[in-house]
Amino acid sequence: MEIKPENYIEKIVREELDSLYKRDTTICKCPNCYQDIMTLTLNNLPAMYVSSDIGHIMTMFNLSKDQLQAQVLVELLKAIEKVRQNPRH
Ligand SMILES: [Zn+2]
C-alpha cells in the first residue's frame, strides 16, 4: 500500500483561511492572493507530515489543535497584511 503523507499544517492553514475569508470580506480572494497567502504562511510554519494517526502525532509533539490553530492564525494574519500591501493581482 502506498502511503501518501499530507502536511497537516497545510490542512489547518486552509481551514483557517477559509473561515477568515468568511469573517473578513476585505481580504482579496483572487487565486494569486490566495496562493501568496498560503505560501507565505506555510513558509513561516513547520511542516507536519502525517500519514494517518494525527492524534498520536499530536501527543508526541505535545500539541493541541487549539495551539496549532492559534499559531496558524498569527502567521496567516501577517501574510494577509503583506499580500495586502503588495498584491500580485
Ligand atoms: Zn488578489
PDB file of the backbone (N, CA, C, O) and the ligand in Angstrom, with CONECT records:
HET     ZN  A 101       1
ATOM      1  N   MET A   1       0.836  -1.201   0.000  1.00  0.00           N
ATOM      2  CA  MET A   1       0.000   0.000   0.000  1.00  0.00           C
ATOM      3  C   MET A   1       0.867   1.245   0.000  1.00  0.00           C
ATOM      4  O   MET A   1       1.840   1.339   0.748  1.00  0.00           O
ATOM      5  N   GLU A   2       0.513   2.182  -0.828  1.00  0.00           N
ATOM      6  CA  GLU A   2       1.278   3.416  -0.910  1.00  0.00           C
ATOM      7  C   GLU A   2       0.805   4.383   0.182  1.00  0.00           C
ATOM      8  O   GLU A   2      -0.388   4.635   0.345  1.00  0.00           O
ATOM      9  N   ILE A   3       1.774   4.908   0.914  1.00  0.00           N
ATOM     10  CA  ILE A   3       1.420   5.883   1.945  1.00  0.00           C
ATOM     11  C   ILE A   3       1.639   7.287   1.398  1.00  0.00           C
ATOM     12  O   ILE A   3       2.736   7.636   0.962  1.00  0.00           O
ATOM     13  N   LYS A   4       0.590   8.075   1.429  1.00  0.00           N
ATOM     14  CA  LYS A   4       0.693   9.449   0.940  1.00  0.00           C
ATOM     15  C   LYS A   4       0.601  10.404   2.115  1.00  0.00           C
ATOM     16  O   LYS A   4      -0.497  10.744   2.556  1.00  0.00           O
ATOM     17  N   PRO A   5       1.749  10.842   2.628  1.00  0.00           N
ATOM     18  CA  PRO A   5       1.688  11.753   3.768  1.00  0.00           C
ATOM     19  C   PRO A   5       1.136  13.099   3.336  1.00  0.00           C
ATOM     20  O   PRO A   5       1.426  13.571   2.237  1.00  0.00           O
ATOM     21  N   GLU A   6       0.359  13.705   4.179  1.00  0.00           N
ATOM     22  CA  GLU A   6      -0.091  15.057   3.864  1.00  0.00           C
ATOM     23  C   GLU A   6       0.387  15.999   4.955  1.00  0.00           C
ATOM     24  O   GLU A   6       0.561  15.612   6.111  1.00  0.00           O
ATOM     25  N   ASN A   7       0.592  17.228   4.561  1.00  0.00           N
ATOM     26  CA  ASN A   7       1.039  18.224   5.526  1.00  0.00           C
ATOM     27  C   ASN A   7      -0.165  18.684   6.347  1.00  0.00           C
ATOM     28  O   ASN A   7      -1.050  19.385   5.857  1.00  0.00           O
ATOM     29  N   TYR A   8      -0.164  18.270   7.600  1.00  0.00           N
ATOM     30  CA  TYR A   8      -1.302  18.570   8.465  1.00  0.00           C
ATOM     31  C   TYR A   8      -1.455  20.070   8.677  1.00  0.00           C
ATOM     32  O   TYR A   8      -2.568  20.588   8.762  1.00  0.00           O
ATOM     33  N   ILE A   9      -0.307  20.770   8.762  1.00  0.00           N
ATOM     34  CA  ILE A   9      -0.327  22.224   8.943  1.00  0.00           C
ATOM     35  C   ILE A   9      -1.041  22.892   7.768  1.00  0.00           C
ATOM     36  O   ILE A   9      -1.827  23.823   7.943  1.00  0.00           O
ATOM     37  N   GLU A  10      -0.746  22.391   6.565  1.00  0.00           N
ATOM     38  CA  GLU A  10      -1.363  22.971   5.379  1.00  0.00           C
ATOM     39  C   GLU A  10      -2.883  22.848   5.449  1.00  0.00           C
ATOM     40  O   GLU A  10      -3.616  23.754   5.051  1.00  0.00           O
ATOM     41  N   LYS A  11      -3.332  21.723   5.957  1.00  0.00           N
ATOM     42  CA  LYS A  11      -4.764  21.494   6.093  1.00  0.00           C
ATOM     43  C   LYS A  11      -5.378  22.532   7.055  1.00  0.00           C
ATOM     44  O   LYS A  11      -6.433  23.102   6.774  1.00  0.00           O
ATOM     45  N   ILE A  12      -4.706  22.764   8.182  1.00  0.00           N
ATOM     46  CA  ILE A  12      -5.219  23.746   9.146  1.00  0.00           C
ATOM     47  C   ILE A  12      -5.185  25.154   8.550  1.00  0.00           C
ATOM     48  O   ILE A  12      -6.122  25.933   8.724  1.00  0.00           O
ATOM     49  N   VAL A  13      -4.085  25.475   7.838  1.00  0.00           N
ATOM     50  CA  VAL A  13      -3.979  26.808   7.228  1.00  0.00           C
ATOM     51  C   VAL A  13      -5.144  27.032   6.263  1.00  0.00           C
ATOM     52  O   VAL A  13      -5.757  28.100   6.246  1.00  0.00           O
ATOM     53  N   ARG A  14      -5.437  26.010   5.463  1.00  0.00           N
ATOM     54  CA  ARG A  14      -6.534  26.120   4.501  1.00  0.00           C
ATOM     55  C   ARG A  14      -7.873  26.351   5.223  1.00  0.00           C
ATOM     56  O   ARG A  14      -8.670  27.201   4.827  1.00  0.00           O
ATOM     57  N   GLU A  15      -8.094  25.583   6.278  1.00  0.00           N
ATOM     58  CA  GLU A  15      -9.341  25.720   7.050  1.00  0.00           C
ATOM     59  C   GLU A  15      -9.469  27.119   7.653  1.00  0.00           C
ATOM     60  O   GLU A  15     -10.517  27.760   7.574  1.00  0.00           O
ATOM     61  N   GLU A  16      -8.368  27.569   8.259  1.00  0.00           N
ATOM     62  CA  GLU A  16      -8.392  28.880   8.918  1.00  0.00           C
ATOM     63  C   GLU A  16      -8.558  30.010   7.906  1.00  0.00           C
ATOM     64  O   GLU A  16      -9.269  30.981   8.162  1.00  0.00           O
ATOM     65  N   LEU A  17      -7.897  29.876   6.757  1.00  0.00           N
ATOM     66  CA  LEU A  17      -8.012  30.918   5.731  1.00  0.00           C
ATOM     67  C   LEU A  17      -9.442  30.963   5.204  1.00  0.00           C
ATOM     68  O   LEU A  17      -9.983  32.043   4.967  1.00  0.00           O
ATOM     69  N   ASP A  18     -10.050  29.807   5.022  1.00  0.00           N
ATOM     70  CA  ASP A  18     -11.444  29.778   4.577  1.00  0.00           C
ATOM     71  C   ASP A  18     -12.353  30.500   5.559  1.00  0.00           C
ATOM     72  O   ASP A  18     -13.243  31.246   5.150  1.00  0.00           O
ATOM     73  N   SER A  19     -12.132  30.282   6.861  1.00  0.00           N
ATOM     74  CA  SER A  19     -13.029  30.937   7.823  1.00  0.00           C
ATOM     75  C   SER A  19     -12.704  32.422   7.934  1.00  0.00           C
ATOM     76  O   SER A  19     -13.593  33.228   8.209  1.00  0.00           O
ATOM     77  N   LEU A  20     -11.432  32.800   7.722  1.00  0.00           N
ATOM     78  CA  LEU A  20     -11.089  34.230   7.697  1.00  0.00           C
ATOM     79  C   LEU A  20     -11.771  34.924   6.526  1.00  0.00           C
ATOM     80  O   LEU A  20     -12.285  36.034   6.663  1.00  0.00           O
ATOM     81  N   TYR A  21     -11.770  34.260   5.374  1.00  0.00           N
ATOM     82  CA  TYR A  21     -12.431  34.807   4.190  1.00  0.00           C
ATOM     83  C   TYR A  21     -13.898  35.099   4.481  1.00  0.00           C
ATOM     84  O   TYR A  21     -14.446  36.104   4.028  1.00  0.00           O
ATOM     85  N   LYS A  22     -14.529  34.200   5.251  1.00  0.00           N
ATOM     86  CA  LYS A  22     -15.939  34.387   5.563  1.00  0.00           C
ATOM     87  C   LYS A  22     -16.148  35.533   6.551  1.00  0.00           C
ATOM     88  O   LYS A  22     -17.135  36.265   6.472  1.00  0.00           O
ATOM     89  N   ARG A  23     -15.188  35.678   7.498  1.00  0.00           N
ATOM     90  CA  ARG A  23     -15.340  36.707   8.525  1.00  0.00           C
ATOM     91  C   ARG A  23     -14.935  38.087   8.023  1.00  0.00           C
ATOM     92  O   ARG A  23     -15.542  39.087   8.407  1.00  0.00           O
ATOM     93  N   ASP A  24     -13.911  38.152   7.165  1.00  0.00           N
ATOM     94  CA  ASP A  24     -13.375  39.433   6.726  1.00  0.00           C
ATOM     95  C   ASP A  24     -13.456  39.529   5.201  1.00  0.00           C
ATOM     96  O   ASP A  24     -12.654  38.937   4.479  1.00  0.00           O
ATOM     97  N   THR A  25     -14.450  40.292   4.734  1.00  0.00           N
ATOM     98  CA  THR A  25     -14.681  40.360   3.287  1.00  0.00           C
ATOM     99  C   THR A  25     -13.686  41.282   2.590  1.00  0.00           C
ATOM    100  O   THR A  25     -13.705  41.387   1.364  1.00  0.00           O
ATOM    101  N   THR A  26     -12.808  41.959   3.354  1.00  0.00           N
ATOM    102  CA  THR A  26     -11.836  42.850   2.716  1.00  0.00           C
ATOM    103  C   THR A  26     -10.602  42.089   2.219  1.00  0.00           C
ATOM    104  O   THR A  26      -9.775  42.652   1.502  1.00  0.00           O
ATOM    105  N   ILE A  27     -10.477  40.823   2.595  1.00  0.00           N
ATOM    106  CA  ILE A  27      -9.336  40.035   2.124  1.00  0.00           C
ATOM    107  C   ILE A  27      -9.598  39.598   0.689  1.00  0.00           C
ATOM    108  O   ILE A  27     -10.647  39.031   0.383  1.00  0.00           O
ATOM    109  N   CYS A  28      -8.638  39.866  -0.184  1.00  0.00           N
ATOM    110  CA  CYS A  28      -8.818  39.529  -1.596  1.00  0.00           C
ATOM    111  C   CYS A  28      -8.831  38.009  -1.781  1.00  0.00           C
ATOM    112  O   CYS A  28      -7.991  37.290  -1.241  1.00  0.00           O
ATOM    113  N   LYS A  29      -9.816  37.544  -2.566  1.00  0.00           N
ATOM    114  CA  LYS A  29      -9.972  36.097  -2.752  1.00  0.00           C
ATOM    115  C   LYS A  29      -9.493  35.632  -4.120  1.00  0.00           C
ATOM    116  O   LYS A  29      -9.789  34.506  -4.520  1.00  0.00           O
ATOM    117  N   CYS A  30      -8.760  36.470  -4.845  1.00  0.00           N
ATOM    118  CA  CYS A  30      -8.325  36.029  -6.172  1.00  0.00           C
ATOM    119  C   CYS A  30      -7.258  34.933  -6.008  1.00  0.00           C
ATOM    120  O   CYS A  30      -6.607  34.852  -4.967  1.00  0.00           O
ATOM    121  N   PRO A  31      -7.081  34.091  -7.041  1.00  0.00           N
ATOM    122  CA  PRO A  31      -6.163  32.946  -6.921  1.00  0.00           C
ATOM    123  C   PRO A  31      -4.731  33.351  -6.597  1.00  0.00           C
ATOM    124  O   PRO A  31      -4.037  32.637  -5.872  1.00  0.00           O
ATOM    125  N   ASN A  32      -4.274  34.498  -7.128  1.00  0.00           N
ATOM    126  CA  ASN A  32      -2.907  34.949  -6.854  1.00  0.00           C
ATOM    127  C   ASN A  32      -2.712  35.265  -5.379  1.00  0.00           C
ATOM    128  O   ASN A  32      -1.739  34.827  -4.765  1.00  0.00           O
ATOM    129  N   CYS A  33      -3.636  36.024  -4.819  1.00  0.00           N
ATOM    130  CA  CYS A  33      -3.519  36.394  -3.409  1.00  0.00           C
ATOM    131  C   CYS A  33      -3.670  35.156  -2.530  1.00  0.00           C
ATOM    132  O   CYS A  33      -2.943  34.994  -1.550  1.00  0.00           O
ATOM    133  N   TYR A  34      -4.604  34.292  -2.877  1.00  0.00           N
ATOM    134  CA  TYR A  34      -4.798  33.060  -2.110  1.00  0.00           C
ATOM    135  C   TYR A  34      -3.486  32.267  -2.069  1.00  0.00           C
ATOM    136  O   TYR A  34      -3.043  31.819  -1.012  1.00  0.00           O
ATOM    137  N   GLN A  35      -2.884  32.111  -3.243  1.00  0.00           N
ATOM    138  CA  GLN A  35      -1.631  31.352  -3.350  1.00  0.00           C
ATOM    139  C   GLN A  35      -0.523  32.015  -2.530  1.00  0.00           C
ATOM    140  O   GLN A  35       0.222  31.336  -1.822  1.00  0.00           O
ATOM    141  N   ASP A  36      -0.417  33.349  -2.628  1.00  0.00           N
ATOM    142  CA  ASP A  36       0.626  34.068  -1.897  1.00  0.00           C
ATOM    143  C   ASP A  36       0.421  33.948  -0.382  1.00  0.00           C
ATOM    144  O   ASP A  36       1.376  33.742   0.368  1.00  0.00           O
ATOM    145  N   ILE A  37      -0.820  34.078   0.052  1.00  0.00           N
ATOM    146  CA  ILE A  37      -1.103  33.977   1.490  1.00  0.00           C
ATOM    147  C   ILE A  37      -0.739  32.578   1.988  1.00  0.00           C
ATOM    148  O   ILE A  37      -0.093  32.428   3.026  1.00  0.00           O
ATOM    149  N   MET A  38      -1.161  31.555   1.235  1.00  0.00           N
ATOM    150  CA  MET A  38      -0.848  30.171   1.620  1.00  0.00           C
ATOM    151  C   MET A  38       0.665  29.961   1.688  1.00  0.00           C
ATOM    152  O   MET A  38       1.177  29.400   2.657  1.00  0.00           O
ATOM    153  N   THR A  39       1.379  30.418   0.649  1.00  0.00           N
ATOM    154  CA  THR A  39       2.822  30.184   0.570  1.00  0.00           C
ATOM    155  C   THR A  39       3.561  30.898   1.700  1.00  0.00           C
ATOM    156  O   THR A  39       4.391  30.299   2.384  1.00  0.00           O
ATOM    157  N   LEU A  40       3.252  32.180   1.891  1.00  0.00           N
ATOM    158  CA  LEU A  40       3.908  32.957   2.949  1.00  0.00           C
ATOM    159  C   LEU A  40       3.662  32.323   4.315  1.00  0.00           C
ATOM    160  O   LEU A  40       4.577  32.193   5.128  1.00  0.00           O
ATOM    161  N   THR A  41       2.421  31.934   4.548  1.00  0.00           N
ATOM    162  CA  THR A  41       2.076  31.361   5.853  1.00  0.00           C
ATOM    163  C   THR A  41       2.809  30.047   6.067  1.00  0.00           C
ATOM    164  O   THR A  41       3.387  29.813   7.129  1.00  0.00           O
ATOM    165  N   LEU A  42       2.782  29.193   5.055  1.00  0.00           N
ATOM    166  CA  LEU A  42       3.407  27.875   5.207  1.00  0.00           C
ATOM    167  C   LEU A  42       4.914  27.976   5.357  1.00  0.00           C
ATOM    168  O   LEU A  42       5.529  27.143   6.023  1.00  0.00           O
ATOM    169  N   ASN A  43       5.525  29.004   4.736  1.00  0.00           N
ATOM    170  CA  ASN A  43       6.968  29.184   4.871  1.00  0.00           C
ATOM    171  C   ASN A  43       7.367  29.542   6.300  1.00  0.00           C
ATOM    172  O   ASN A  43       8.504  29.306   6.709  1.00  0.00           O
ATOM    173  N   ASN A  44       6.435  30.108   7.053  1.00  0.00           N
ATOM    174  CA  ASN A  44       6.744  30.515   8.417  1.00  0.00           C
ATOM    175  C   ASN A  44       6.317  29.504   9.465  1.00  0.00           C
ATOM    176  O   ASN A  44       6.440  29.748  10.665  1.00  0.00           O
ATOM    177  N   LEU A  45       5.818  28.373   9.008  1.00  0.00           N
ATOM    178  CA  LEU A  45       5.372  27.348   9.947  1.00  0.00           C
ATOM    179  C   LEU A  45       6.103  26.037   9.657  1.00  0.00           C
ATOM    180  O   LEU A  45       6.456  25.760   8.510  1.00  0.00           O
ATOM    181  N   PRO A  46       6.325  25.247  10.678  1.00  0.00           N
ATOM    182  CA  PRO A  46       6.968  23.960  10.415  1.00  0.00           C
ATOM    183  C   PRO A  46       5.990  23.033   9.687  1.00  0.00           C
ATOM    184  O   PRO A  46       4.789  23.072   9.956  1.00  0.00           O
ATOM    185  N   ALA A  47       6.480  22.224   8.792  1.00  0.00           N
ATOM    186  CA  ALA A  47       5.608  21.251   8.125  1.00  0.00           C
ATOM    187  C   ALA A  47       5.413  20.057   9.056  1.00  0.00           C
ATOM    188  O   ALA A  47       6.313  19.672   9.802  1.00  0.00           O
ATOM    189  N   MET A  48       4.244  19.498   8.993  1.00  0.00           N
ATOM    190  CA  MET A  48       3.971  18.313   9.814  1.00  0.00           C
ATOM    191  C   MET A  48       3.346  17.264   8.920  1.00  0.00           C
ATOM    192  O   MET A  48       2.136  17.261   8.690  1.00  0.00           O
ATOM    193  N   TYR A  49       4.194  16.366   8.415  1.00  0.00           N
ATOM    194  CA  TYR A  49       3.668  15.370   7.500  1.00  0.00           C
ATOM    195  C   TYR A  49       3.169  14.161   8.261  1.00  0.00           C
ATOM    196  O   TYR A  49       3.908  13.530   9.016  1.00  0.00           O
ATOM    197  N   VAL A  50       1.927  13.857   8.053  1.00  0.00           N
ATOM    198  CA  VAL A  50       1.350  12.708   8.740  1.00  0.00           C
ATOM    199  C   VAL A  50       0.649  11.819   7.721  1.00  0.00           C
ATOM    200  O   VAL A  50       0.074  12.301   6.744  1.00  0.00           O
ATOM    201  N   SER A  51       0.708  10.529   7.963  1.00  0.00           N
ATOM    202  CA  SER A  51       0.042   9.622   7.044  1.00  0.00           C
ATOM    203  C   SER A  51      -1.320   9.203   7.571  1.00  0.00           C
ATOM    204  O   SER A  51      -2.254   8.998   6.796  1.00  0.00           O
ATOM    205  N   SER A  52      -1.434   9.075   8.888  1.00  0.00           N
ATOM    206  CA  SER A  52      -2.743   8.642   9.369  1.00  0.00           C
ATOM    207  C   SER A  52      -3.060   9.151  10.768  1.00  0.00           C
ATOM    208  O   SER A  52      -3.904  10.030  10.941  1.00  0.00           O
ATOM    209  N   ASP A  53      -2.393   8.603  11.745  1.00  0.00           N
ATOM    210  CA  ASP A  53      -2.837   8.787  13.123  1.00  0.00           C
ATOM    211  C   ASP A  53      -2.432  10.143  13.693  1.00  0.00           C
ATOM    212  O   ASP A  53      -1.422  10.257  14.386  1.00  0.00           O
ATOM    213  N   ILE A  54      -3.224  11.164  13.397  1.00  0.00           N
ATOM    214  CA  ILE A  54      -2.867  12.521  13.824  1.00  0.00           C
ATOM    215  C   ILE A  54      -2.899  12.653  15.350  1.00  0.00           C
ATOM    216  O   ILE A  54      -2.089  13.376  15.929  1.00  0.00           O
ATOM    217  N   GLY A  55      -3.818  11.966  15.987  1.00  0.00           N
ATOM    218  CA  GLY A  55      -3.905  12.034  17.442  1.00  0.00           C
ATOM    219  C   GLY A  55      -2.599  11.626  18.100  1.00  0.00           C
ATOM    220  O   GLY A  55      -2.139  12.261  19.048  1.00  0.00           O
ATOM    221  N   HIS A  56      -2.010  10.555  17.582  1.00  0.00           N
ATOM    222  CA  HIS A  56      -0.745  10.047  18.098  1.00  0.00           C
ATOM    223  C   HIS A  56       0.375  11.056  17.892  1.00  0.00           C
ATOM    224  O   HIS A  56       1.188  11.284  18.788  1.00  0.00           O
ATOM    225  N   ILE A  57       0.415  11.659  16.706  1.00  0.00           N
ATOM    226  CA  ILE A  57       1.447  12.659  16.387  1.00  0.00           C
ATOM    227  C   ILE A  57       1.338  13.863  17.323  1.00  0.00           C
ATOM    228  O   ILE A  57       2.338  14.348  17.851  1.00  0.00           O
ATOM    229  N   MET A  58       0.104  14.334  17.518  1.00  0.00           N
ATOM    230  CA  MET A  58      -0.108  15.491  18.384  1.00  0.00           C
ATOM    231  C   MET A  58       0.384  15.203  19.796  1.00  0.00           C
ATOM    232  O   MET A  58       0.988  16.064  20.436  1.00  0.00           O
ATOM    233  N   THR A  59       0.128  14.007  20.275  1.00  0.00           N
ATOM    234  CA  THR A  59       0.585  13.630  21.606  1.00  0.00           C
ATOM    235  C   THR A  59       2.105  13.641  21.654  1.00  0.00           C
ATOM    236  O   THR A  59       2.703  14.089  22.633  1.00  0.00           O
ATOM    237  N   MET A  60       2.722  13.145  20.591  1.00  0.00           N
ATOM    238  CA  MET A  60       4.180  13.091  20.528  1.00  0.00           C
ATOM    239  C   MET A  60       4.778  14.486  20.598  1.00  0.00           C
ATOM    240  O   MET A  60       5.781  14.712  21.275  1.00  0.00           O
ATOM    241  N   PHE A  61       4.150  15.419  19.889  1.00  0.00           N
ATOM    242  CA  PHE A  61       4.661  16.788  19.867  1.00  0.00           C
ATOM    243  C   PHE A  61       4.125  17.614  21.035  1.00  0.00           C
ATOM    244  O   PHE A  61       4.486  18.778  21.212  1.00  0.00           O
ATOM    245  N   ASN A  62       3.260  16.989  21.822  1.00  0.00           N
ATOM    246  CA  ASN A  62       2.665  17.682  22.958  1.00  0.00           C
ATOM    247  C   ASN A  62       1.911  18.938  22.526  1.00  0.00           C
ATOM    248  O   ASN A  62       2.059  20.005  23.121  1.00  0.00           O
ATOM    249  N   LEU A  63       1.120  18.791  21.504  1.00  0.00           N
ATOM    250  CA  LEU A  63       0.391  19.924  20.948  1.00  0.00           C
ATOM    251  C   LEU A  63      -1.105  19.656  20.983  1.00  0.00           C
ATOM    252  O   LEU A  63      -1.548  18.510  20.904  1.00  0.00           O
ATOM    253  N   SER A  64      -1.859  20.706  21.101  1.00  0.00           N
ATOM    254  CA  SER A  64      -3.298  20.566  20.933  1.00  0.00           C
ATOM    255  C   SER A  64      -3.677  21.274  19.638  1.00  0.00           C
ATOM    256  O   SER A  64      -2.935  22.126  19.149  1.00  0.00           O
ATOM    257  N   LYS A  65      -4.834  20.920  19.087  1.00  0.00           N
ATOM    258  CA  LYS A  65      -5.246  21.557  17.840  1.00  0.00           C
ATOM    259  C   LYS A  65      -5.452  23.056  18.057  1.00  0.00           C
ATOM    260  O   LYS A  65      -5.186  23.861  17.164  1.00  0.00           O
ATOM    261  N   ASP A  66      -5.928  23.424  19.252  1.00  0.00           N
ATOM    262  CA  ASP A  66      -6.123  24.840  19.557  1.00  0.00           C
ATOM    263  C   ASP A  66      -4.823  25.628  19.441  1.00  0.00           C
ATOM    264  O   ASP A  66      -4.785  26.716  18.868  1.00  0.00           O
ATOM    265  N   GLN A  67      -3.753  25.047  20.002  1.00  0.00           N
ATOM    266  CA  GLN A  67      -2.457  25.733  19.945  1.00  0.00           C
ATOM    267  C   GLN A  67      -1.988  25.894  18.509  1.00  0.00           C
ATOM    268  O   GLN A  67      -1.497  26.950  18.110  1.00  0.00           O
ATOM    269  N   LEU A  68      -2.150  24.822  17.741  1.00  0.00           N
ATOM    270  CA  LEU A  68      -1.750  24.888  16.335  1.00  0.00           C
ATOM    271  C   LEU A  68      -2.556  25.946  15.599  1.00  0.00           C
ATOM    272  O   LEU A  68      -2.001  26.741  14.840  1.00  0.00           O
ATOM    273  N   GLN A  69      -3.866  25.957  15.823  1.00  0.00           N
ATOM    274  CA  GLN A  69      -4.724  26.924  15.145  1.00  0.00           C
ATOM    275  C   GLN A  69      -4.332  28.347  15.502  1.00  0.00           C
ATOM    276  O   GLN A  69      -4.329  29.226  14.640  1.00  0.00           O
ATOM    277  N   ALA A  70      -4.001  28.581  16.765  1.00  0.00           N
ATOM    278  CA  ALA A  70      -3.618  29.915  17.205  1.00  0.00           C
ATOM    279  C   ALA A  70      -2.348  30.357  16.492  1.00  0.00           C
ATOM    280  O   ALA A  70      -2.246  31.500  16.047  1.00  0.00           O
ATOM    281  N   GLN A  71      -1.383  29.453  16.385  1.00  0.00           N
ATOM    282  CA  GLN A  71      -0.124  29.765  15.720  1.00  0.00           C
ATOM    283  C   GLN A  71      -0.347  30.019  14.228  1.00  0.00           C
ATOM    284  O   GLN A  71       0.229  30.937  13.645  1.00  0.00           O
ATOM    285  N   VAL A  72      -1.193  29.190  13.630  1.00  0.00           N
ATOM    286  CA  VAL A  72      -1.507  29.336  12.217  1.00  0.00           C
ATOM    287  C   VAL A  72      -2.167  30.698  11.968  1.00  0.00           C
ATOM    288  O   VAL A  72      -1.853  31.378  10.992  1.00  0.00           O
ATOM    289  N   LEU A  73      -3.069  31.080  12.846  1.00  0.00           N
ATOM    290  CA  LEU A  73      -3.797  32.340  12.694  1.00  0.00           C
ATOM    291  C   LEU A  73      -2.846  33.532  12.731  1.00  0.00           C
ATOM    292  O   LEU A  73      -2.976  34.458  11.930  1.00  0.00           O
ATOM    293  N   VAL A  74      -1.888  33.509  13.663  1.00  0.00           N
ATOM    294  CA  VAL A  74      -0.909  34.599  13.759  1.00  0.00           C
ATOM    295  C   VAL A  74      -0.155  34.749  12.443  1.00  0.00           C
ATOM    296  O   VAL A  74      -0.009  35.856  11.924  1.00  0.00           O
ATOM    297  N   GLU A  75       0.321  33.628  11.907  1.00  0.00           N
ATOM    298  CA  GLU A  75       1.095  33.676  10.661  1.00  0.00           C
ATOM    299  C   GLU A  75       0.219  34.067   9.478  1.00  0.00           C
ATOM    300  O   GLU A  75       0.665  34.774   8.575  1.00  0.00           O
ATOM    301  N   LEU A  76      -1.035  33.605   9.485  1.00  0.00           N
ATOM    302  CA  LEU A  76      -1.967  33.958   8.406  1.00  0.00           C
ATOM    303  C   LEU A  76      -2.208  35.457   8.360  1.00  0.00           C
ATOM    304  O   LEU A  76      -2.196  36.062   7.288  1.00  0.00           O
ATOM    305  N   LEU A  77      -2.427  36.056   9.530  1.00  0.00           N
ATOM    306  CA  LEU A  77      -2.718  37.486   9.567  1.00  0.00           C
ATOM    307  C   LEU A  77      -1.518  38.292   9.095  1.00  0.00           C
ATOM    308  O   LEU A  77      -1.676  39.312   8.424  1.00  0.00           O
ATOM    309  N   LYS A  78      -0.306  37.832   9.446  1.00  0.00           N
ATOM    310  CA  LYS A  78       0.904  38.506   8.973  1.00  0.00           C
ATOM    311  C   LYS A  78       0.993  38.414   7.447  1.00  0.00           C
ATOM    312  O   LYS A  78       1.298  39.397   6.772  1.00  0.00           O
ATOM    313  N   ALA A  79       0.725  37.233   6.922  1.00  0.00           N
ATOM    314  CA  ALA A  79       0.800  37.004   5.474  1.00  0.00           C
ATOM    315  C   ALA A  79      -0.242  37.840   4.739  1.00  0.00           C
ATOM    316  O   ALA A  79       0.046  38.427   3.696  1.00  0.00           O
ATOM    317  N   ILE A  80      -1.455  37.892   5.288  1.00  0.00           N
ATOM    318  CA  ILE A  80      -2.527  38.668   4.655  1.00  0.00           C
ATOM    319  C   ILE A  80      -2.133  40.144   4.583  1.00  0.00           C
ATOM    320  O   ILE A  80      -2.379  40.808   3.576  1.00  0.00           O
ATOM    321  N   GLU A  81      -1.522  40.655   5.656  1.00  0.00           N
ATOM    322  CA  GLU A  81      -1.083  42.049   5.699  1.00  0.00           C
ATOM    323  C   GLU A  81      -0.039  42.298   4.615  1.00  0.00           C
ATOM    324  O   GLU A  81      -0.099  43.302   3.906  1.00  0.00           O
ATOM    325  N   LYS A  82       0.914  41.385   4.491  1.00  0.00           N
ATOM    326  CA  LYS A  82       1.982  41.514   3.499  1.00  0.00           C
ATOM    327  C   LYS A  82       1.415  41.515   2.085  1.00  0.00           C
ATOM    328  O   LYS A  82       1.808  42.329   1.249  1.00  0.00           O
ATOM    329  N   VAL A  83       0.492  40.602   1.826  1.00  0.00           N
ATOM    330  CA  VAL A  83      -0.104  40.487   0.490  1.00  0.00           C
ATOM    331  C   VAL A  83      -0.961  41.718   0.187  1.00  0.00           C
ATOM    332  O   VAL A  83      -1.011  42.196  -0.946  1.00  0.00           O
ATOM    333  N   ARG A  84      -1.630  42.215   1.220  1.00  0.00           N
ATOM    334  CA  ARG A  84      -2.461  43.406   1.059  1.00  0.00           C
ATOM    335  C   ARG A  84      -1.614  44.606   0.615  1.00  0.00           C
ATOM    336  O   ARG A  84      -2.042  45.415  -0.208  1.00  0.00           O
ATOM    337  N   GLN A  85      -0.394  44.702   1.184  1.00  0.00           N
ATOM    338  CA  GLN A  85       0.466  45.834   0.853  1.00  0.00           C
ATOM    339  C   GLN A  85       1.136  45.675  -0.518  1.00  0.00           C
ATOM    340  O   GLN A  85       1.556  46.655  -1.132  1.00  0.00           O
ATOM    341  N   ASN A  86       1.226  44.447  -0.978  1.00  0.00           N
ATOM    342  CA  ASN A  86       1.945  44.188  -2.223  1.00  0.00           C
ATOM    343  C   ASN A  86       1.269  43.080  -3.030  1.00  0.00           C
ATOM    344  O   ASN A  86       1.845  42.012  -3.241  1.00  0.00           O
ATOM    345  N   PRO A  87       0.043  43.347  -3.478  1.00  0.00           N
ATOM    346  CA  PRO A  87      -0.716  42.280  -4.165  1.00  0.00           C
ATOM    347  C   PRO A  87      -0.190  42.029  -5.582  1.00  0.00           C
ATOM    348  O   PRO A  87       0.352  42.925  -6.229  1.00  0.00           O
ATOM    349  N   ARG A  88      -0.361  40.808  -6.038  1.00  0.00           N
ATOM    350  CA  ARG A  88       0.123  40.431  -7.363  1.00  0.00           C
ATOM    351  C   ARG A  88      -0.973  40.552  -8.425  1.00  0.00           C
ATOM    352  O   ARG A  88      -0.698  40.405  -9.616  1.00  0.00           O
ATOM    353  N   HIS A  89      -2.216  40.822  -7.999  1.00  0.00           N
ATOM    354  CA  HIS A  89      -3.322  40.867  -8.962  1.00  0.00           C
ATOM    355  C   HIS A  89      -3.350  42.194  -9.741  1.00  0.00           C
ATOM    356  O   HIS A  89      -4.219  42.393 -10.591  1.00  0.00           O
TER     357      HIS A  89
HETATM  358 ZN    ZN A 101      -5.882  39.479  -5.239  1.00  0.00          ZN2+
END
